[in-house]
Amino acid sequence: MSTPVSGTEGYAEAADELFRRYEGIAAADAHRAILHLIPRSPCRVLDIGSGTGRDAAWFASLGHRVVAIEPTDALRLPAMALHPSPAIEWLNDSLPDLALLRSRGERFDLVMLTAVWMHLDQVLRQRAMPNLADLMRDGGTIIMKIRHGPVPPGRRMFEISTEETIEHAGLYGLHQVFNLRTESSQEANRLAGVTWTSLALVKASK
Ligand SMILES: C[S@@+](CC[C@H](N)C(=O)[O-])C[C@H]1O[C@@H](n2cnc3c(N)ncnc32)[C@H](O)[C@@H]1O
C-alpha cells in the first residue's frame, strides 16, 4: 500500500460523513467573510484540498474555470461524480510540491486553501509557500482559511501562527489584504474552542 499524503490522515475513513457535513453548508455561507475578495468576472481558480468539491462547483457556477486538487481518492472520485462540470478539472496532486500541476506552468487569479494549511507541518509549509506563490498570477489572490484549536481524533494538524504565515508569504512577494479571526460556526466546535483565521494575500505586480 502506498504511504498516504501527509495531511490527509483520517479523511478517507470519514468520507461519507464529510460529504453529508460539507455539502450541507452552502459555499456562499461558508465563505461569507471573504466574498468581496472573489473576482466577479470569469477567472482561473485553483482550489487545493478541494474535499467534496462543494467550492469548486460553486466557483464553476459563478463562471470561473477551476482546477480542483484533492489527493484523497475517497473524496475526489465521488466529488467528480457529484459535481460534473466541464468547468472543473480534477487532479490527484498534493502539497507541498504540487508536482503534477506545476509541471504544466499554469498561473491562477485566485488560489483557495480552505481548511488545508494547518495540515502541513512547518517543514512542509516552508516548501509549499514558494510553490503557491509561483502558481499565482501577478496581482492574484490566495485565500487561506486556517483552523485553530483542538485537533479532531485521527487527523494530522498543527497550530499555525498567522503572523508567521504572513511574514513567510512576504518573502515571496505576497502581502496581506485581509485577516480575520472568528469563532467556529459549529456549536460543538465553538464550545471546544475552535477558531478560524481567514487570511488573504495578494501577489505584488512586477
Ligand atoms: C478540512 S478538509 C477541507 C475540504 C474543502 N477545502 C472544504 O473546505 O470543504 C481538508 C482537505 O485537505 C486535503 N489535504 C490534506 N492534506 C493535503 C495535502 N498535503 N495536499 C493537498 N490536500 C490535502 C484533505 O484530503 C481534505 O480534502
The ligand as a Gaussian input file, in Angstrom:
#p B3LYP/6-31G(d) Opt

LIG

0 1
 C      -10.923000      20.019000       6.149000
 S      -10.883000      19.341000       4.521000
 C      -11.419000      20.768000       3.590000
 C      -12.060000      20.412000       2.277000
 C      -12.566000      21.626000       1.476000
 N      -11.500000      22.553000       1.176000
 C      -13.677000      22.324000       2.236000
 O      -13.416000      23.355000       2.848000
 O      -14.808000      21.813000       2.218000
 C       -9.145000      19.264000       4.157000
 C       -8.832000      18.715000       2.788000
 O       -7.426000      18.873000       2.534000
 C       -6.938000      17.707000       1.902000
 N       -5.494000      17.636000       2.157000
 C       -4.891000      17.213000       3.276000
 N       -3.551000      17.237000       3.121000
 C       -3.312000      17.705000       1.874000
 C       -2.125000      17.927000       1.113000
 N       -0.911000      17.650000       1.610000
 N       -2.250000      18.400000      -0.151000
 C       -3.487000      18.682000      -0.657000
 N       -4.637000      18.456000       0.008000
 C       -4.552000      17.974000       1.258000
 C       -7.740000      16.582000       2.524000
 O       -7.723000      15.417000       1.727000
 C       -9.123000      17.238000       2.640000
 O       -9.877000      17.057000       1.479000

